[in-house]
Amino acid sequence: MSGWRAVAEATREALALLGYATPACLPGEPGECGGSDAEHAAANLGALRAVVEHRITHLGPCSRPLVDEVAARIRAELAAGPPCD
């Protein structure tokens, strides 16, 4: 299994947990759509970004400082770590 396959599966699960289900259409799945593991990971990450931004917006403006603080800290952690596969 490729690293992108694991990301595609995990992000699909995260989307479902957030109430935004996506089809099971990875290579080898019953609804296979023809996209690669990396393409599915990219699409799911884009969808996840949109869902997360939507949820943050609906938390209200008082949550923005906390969201920004946590996001900045995690971006720094990610930048200091190894690159993605």
Secondary structure, 3 states (H helix, E strand, C coil): CCHHHHHHHHHHHHHHHCCCCCCCCCCCCCCCCCCCHHHHHHHHHHHHHHHHHHHHHHHCHHHHHHHHHHHHHHHHHHHHCCCCC
